[in-house]
Every structure is written in C-alpha cells, then in structure tokens.
Amino acid sequence: MILNRRRLGSSDLMVAPISLGTVKLGRNTDVKYPEKFPLPSDQQIVKLLETASELGVNLIDTAPAYGSSEQRLGKLLPGAREDWVLCTKAGETYRDNTSLFDFSANAIEQSVSRSLRHLGTDYLDIVLLHSNGDDLEILDHTDAMETLARLKTRGDIRLIGISTKTAEGGLKALEVSDVVMVSLNANDQSQLDVIAQARAMQKGILLKKVMESGLGEPDNNLRFALSCAGVHSAVLGTINPEHLRQNAQIAAATLESL
C-alpha cells in the first residue's frame, strides 16, 4: 500500500495524509507520553524511515527542541533528498532538561543555519516557529516571521509558518504563513475555525496532538482528524514501524470512505 498524496495548500509540495513526527528519535526526557522509552538505535531508525518510504509517507517533522533528532535524520535518512519533505522549527531549543525560547532575528537565523547543517541539506522544505504559547506576542512583537520570510526569499526555506497554541494565534498566523500546524483530536476541537479559514485561504494545515500523546483513542482520533476538511497531513510520532503501518491503513481507509 502506498498512500495517495495531496497538495499542501497552494504550494507545489505534495504530502501524504500522515507524516512522521520524530521527537522520539532524539529526546526522551520531559515529554508528555504515558510510558518511558529508550531512544532507538540507528538501525531501528533506518527501518522506521524505510517503512515510511514504502508507505509513501514523505513529510518528516523535526525540531531543534527534539534533542538529537535533526542530527540523526541528517545521518540516516535514506534515498534522495527530493524524496522527502523536511519540516523543522525555530525559536525553541532544549538544553540541560530545559526549553529555551528566543524569537529574535539573530536566534532564528542561527537556528535555521544549524538545522541546514544538522540535516545535511542546502534547503528546508518547511520551517515553523515553535511557539511558547504566546502566539500573538511572537507574531506581533518579534522579528521571527519576518526573518523566516527573508530566509525564504534567500532560498534557504520553501514554506514558512508557525506551530501554534491558540486559535487567535492560528488565525493571525494565516495572514503571513504558508503553513500552520495546529492541534486537533476528538477531545480538542478548538482549532476548527483556523482549519476552515486556512482552507478558504488555500493555506497548508499540518496537525499535531492527534493521538493526545498516547493518552486518547488512537484509531478514533486519527479517523476524526483526517475527516476534517482542510487538513493536509497529520503528524504522528512513533518509533514502531508496525504502528506506522497501522496508521497508514487507517488513513487510507478513512479517506476512501469520505
């Protein structure tokens, strides 16, 4: 089975309905999962990425705040660069068991430069600001989005946006973003207005928290999320290839039934 891909907003990027979240590849401290887990070996990561490729899952979501995730992907990602849509973030780092946020122009530019180096590429498909929860402050009173726009013009980034925490922030972000990442699951439908507005504006929507960090009903949540008009891809974090296969089967069946 190979998942059908859809256009991400009005861009020329084509993505599968589910994407691979990679926090578990590089960080297992201060994460909101119900059970502790060891970081996977290089061999396990390669198997996971090969499974993703076989299923047609091509968007890989990472971030500087995900520990060594970027570095490990840069070393282990199989195939050609153009086979993958690489989405990372800027604004948050994680050091000494602490998240640090800096949305200054200098910090954002340095973050993007490090991500390019860690991922071993000369361009990033998507860079999202990694919100600390104060979406409107970031958008209205920092140079972060303006800096991403400048780096996009320079050719370092193809699409820009923000991973938001609030509906107000999501709606504001659509004015200056190509892509917005929002939370959506059966128990959190607070971003539905953002998704509807993004659809009207032909902006890309990526989903996070679909599985409620392992606390909710995974199958029902995924079906619910992918049934929402305007959603382009649900980012699902796993280090288990079989879980990825199961999610791909649910995604295919859900979209076929719509």
C-alpha positions as CSV (number, residue, x, y, z in Angstrom):
1,M,0.0,0.0,0.0
2,I,1.2,3.5,-0.9
3,L,-0.7,6.4,0.4
4,N,-2.0,9.0,-2.1
5,R,-0.5,12.5,-1.7
6,R,-2.2,15.8,-1.7
7,R,-1.0,19.3,-2.4
8,L,0.0,21.2,0.7
9,G,-2.1,24.4,0.5
10,S,-1.3,26.3,-2.7
11,S,2.3,25.2,-2.7
12,D,3.9,22.7,-5.1
13,L,4.7,20.3,-2.2
14,M,2.8,17.0,-2.3
15,V,2.4,15.2,1.1
16,A,0.8,12.0,2.4
17,P,-2.2,12.3,4.8
18,I,0.0,11.2,7.6
19,S,3.6,12.4,8.4
20,L,6.3,11.1,10.7
21,G,7.0,13.0,13.9
22,T,10.5,12.4,15.2
23,V,10.7,13.7,18.8
24,K,11.2,10.1,20.0
25,L,14.3,9.8,17.7
26,G,16.3,12.3,19.8
27,R,14.6,13.1,23.1
28,N,13.0,11.0,25.9
29,T,13.1,13.5,28.8
30,D,10.3,16.0,29.7
31,V,8.0,14.5,27.1
32,K,4.3,14.0,27.5
33,Y,4.0,10.3,26.9
34,P,2.4,7.9,29.3
35,E,5.4,5.5,29.4
36,K,9.1,6.0,29.3
37,F,11.0,4.8,26.3
38,P,14.6,4.4,25.2
39,L,15.9,6.2,22.2
40,P,16.0,4.0,19.2
41,S,19.3,2.7,17.7
42,D,20.5,3.8,14.3
43,Q,19.3,0.5,12.8
44,Q,15.8,1.0,14.3
45,I,15.6,4.5,12.8
46,V,16.7,3.3,9.4
47,K,14.0,0.6,9.5
48,L,11.4,3.2,10.5
49,L,12.4,5.6,7.7
50,E,12.4,2.8,5.1
51,T,8.9,1.8,6.2
52,A,7.8,5.4,5.9
53,S,9.2,5.5,2.3
54,E,7.5,2.2,1.4
55,L,4.1,3.6,2.6
56,G,4.6,6.9,0.7
57,V,4.9,8.8,4.0
58,N,7.3,11.6,2.9
59,L,7.0,14.5,5.3
60,I,9.4,14.2,8.3
61,D,8.7,16.6,11.2
62,T,11.6,17.5,13.5
63,A,12.9,20.4,15.6
64,P,15.9,21.7,17.4
65,A,13.9,21.1,20.6
66,Y,13.8,17.3,19.8
67,G,17.2,16.6,21.1
68,S,19.4,14.8,18.6
69,S,16.6,14.2,16.1
70,E,17.8,16.5,13.4
71,Q,21.4,15.2,13.6
72,R,20.2,11.6,13.4
73,L,17.9,12.2,10.5
74,G,20.7,14.0,8.6
75,K,22.9,10.9,9.0
76,L,20.3,8.2,8.5
77,L,17.7,9.5,6.1
78,P,17.6,7.0,3.1
79,G,17.1,7.8,-0.5
80,A,17.5,11.0,-2.4
81,R,16.9,14.4,-0.7
82,E,14.0,15.2,-3.1
83,D,12.2,12.0,-1.8
84,W,11.5,13.8,1.5
85,V,9.7,16.9,2.7
86,L,11.7,18.1,5.7
87,C,9.8,20.2,8.2
88,T,11.7,21.7,11.2
89,K,11.2,24.5,13.6
90,A,12.9,27.6,15.1
91,G,12.5,29.6,18.3
92,E,12.9,26.8,20.8
93,T,15.9,24.8,21.9
94,Y,16.2,22.2,24.6
95,R,19.3,22.1,26.8
96,D,20.0,20.7,30.2
97,N,16.5,19.5,30.6
98,T,15.1,23.0,29.9
99,S,13.3,24.5,27.0
100,L,14.7,27.9,26.0
101,F,12.8,30.3,23.7
102,D,14.3,33.1,21.6
103,F,12.4,34.6,18.7
104,S,14.9,37.4,17.9
105,A,16.1,37.7,14.3
106,N,19.6,36.5,15.2
107,A,18.4,33.4,17.0
108,I,16.0,32.4,14.2
109,E,18.7,32.8,11.6
110,Q,21.2,30.8,13.6
111,S,18.6,28.1,14.2
112,V,17.9,27.7,10.5
113,S,21.6,27.6,9.8
114,R,22.1,24.8,12.3
115,S,19.1,22.9,11.0
116,L,20.5,23.0,7.5
117,R,23.8,21.7,8.8
118,H,22.4,19.0,11.0
119,L,20.0,17.7,8.3
120,G,22.8,17.8,5.7
121,T,20.8,19.8,3.2
122,D,21.0,23.2,1.4
123,Y,17.3,23.9,1.8
124,L,14.5,23.2,4.2
125,D,11.0,22.5,2.8
126,I,9.2,23.9,5.8
127,V,10.3,25.9,8.9
128,L,7.7,26.7,11.6
129,L,8.1,28.9,14.6
130,H,7.9,26.7,17.7
131,S,5.5,28.7,19.8
132,N,5.9,29.0,23.6
133,G,2.2,29.6,23.8
134,D,2.2,33.4,23.4
135,D,1.4,33.2,19.7
136,L,0.2,36.8,19.2
137,E,3.3,38.2,21.0
138,I,5.5,36.2,18.7
139,L,3.7,37.3,15.6
140,D,3.1,41.0,16.5
141,H,6.2,41.9,18.6
142,T,9.1,39.9,17.3
143,D,11.1,39.7,14.1
144,A,10.7,36.0,13.9
145,M,8.3,35.6,11.0
146,E,9.9,38.5,9.1
147,T,13.2,36.6,9.4
148,L,11.8,33.4,8.1
149,A,10.3,35.3,5.2
150,R,13.8,36.8,4.4
151,L,15.3,33.3,4.6
152,K,12.6,32.0,2.3
153,T,13.4,34.8,-0.3
154,R,17.1,33.8,0.0
155,G,16.2,30.2,-0.9
156,D,17.0,28.5,2.5
157,I,13.4,27.7,3.1
158,R,10.5,26.8,0.8
159,L,7.5,27.4,3.1
160,I,7.2,29.2,6.4
161,G,4.7,29.2,9.2
162,I,4.2,28.6,12.9
163,S,3.2,25.7,15.2
164,T,0.6,27.5,17.3
165,K,-1.0,27.0,20.7
166,T,-4.1,29.2,20.4
167,A,-6.9,29.8,17.9
168,E,-6.3,33.5,17.9
169,G,-2.7,32.9,17.0
170,G,-3.6,30.5,14.3
171,L,-5.9,32.9,12.6
172,K,-3.3,35.7,12.8
173,A,-0.6,33.4,11.5
174,L,-2.6,32.6,8.4
175,E,-2.0,36.2,7.2
176,V,1.7,35.7,6.9
177,S,2.2,31.9,6.7
178,D,2.2,29.3,4.0
179,V,1.6,26.5,6.6
180,V,0.2,26.4,10.1
181,M,0.5,23.5,12.5
182,V,-2.4,23.1,14.9
183,S,-3.7,20.6,17.5
184,L,-6.7,18.5,16.6
185,N,-8.3,15.4,18.2
186,A,-11.7,14.3,19.3
187,N,-11.2,16.0,22.7
188,D,-9.6,19.2,21.4
189,Q,-11.6,20.9,18.5
190,S,-10.5,24.4,19.5
191,Q,-8.7,25.0,16.2
192,L,-11.5,24.1,13.8
193,D,-12.0,27.8,12.8
194,V,-8.4,28.1,12.0
195,I,-8.6,25.0,9.7
196,A,-11.7,26.3,8.0
197,Q,-10.1,29.7,7.4
198,A,-6.9,28.1,6.1
199,R,-8.9,26.1,3.7
200,A,-10.6,29.3,2.4
201,M,-7.2,30.9,2.0
202,Q,-5.6,27.8,0.5
203,K,-3.0,27.6,3.2
204,G,-1.4,24.4,4.4
205,I,-2.6,22.7,7.6
206,L,-0.5,20.2,9.5
207,L,-1.9,18.5,12.6
208,K,-0.2,17.8,15.9
209,K,-1.5,16.1,19.1
210,V,-3.8,13.9,17.1
211,M,-3.1,10.9,19.3
212,E,-3.2,13.1,22.5
213,S,0.4,12.0,23.2
214,G,-0.7,8.4,23.6
215,L,-3.5,9.1,26.1
216,G,-6.5,9.1,23.8
217,E,-8.2,6.6,21.5
218,P,-5.7,6.5,18.6
219,D,-7.8,5.0,15.8
220,N,-10.8,7.2,16.5
221,N,-8.7,10.3,16.8
222,L,-7.0,9.7,13.5
223,R,-10.2,9.0,11.7
224,F,-11.7,12.1,13.2
225,A,-8.7,14.3,12.3
226,L,-8.4,13.1,8.7
227,S,-12.2,13.5,8.1
228,C,-11.8,17.3,8.8
229,A,-11.9,19.3,5.5
230,G,-8.9,21.4,5.1
231,V,-6.4,19.1,6.8
232,H,-3.4,18.1,4.7
233,S,-1.4,15.8,6.9
234,A,-1.5,14.6,10.5
235,V,2.0,14.4,12.1
236,L,2.2,11.2,14.1
237,G,5.2,10.4,16.4
238,T,6.3,6.8,16.6
239,I,9.4,4.7,16.6
240,N,7.5,1.5,15.8
241,P,7.2,0.6,12.1
242,E,4.2,-1.5,12.7
243,H,2.4,1.4,14.3
244,L,3.2,3.4,11.3
245,R,1.8,0.7,9.0
246,Q,-1.4,0.5,11.1
247,N,-1.8,4.3,11.0
248,A,-1.3,4.3,7.2
249,Q,-4.0,1.7,6.8
250,I,-6.4,3.7,8.9
251,A,-5.6,6.8,6.9
252,A,-6.2,5.1,3.6
253,A,-9.5,3.6,4.7
254,T,-10.7,6.9,6.2
255,L,-10.0,8.9,3.1
256,E,-11.5,6.2,0.9
257,S,-14.7,6.4,2.8
258,L,-15.1,10.2,2.5
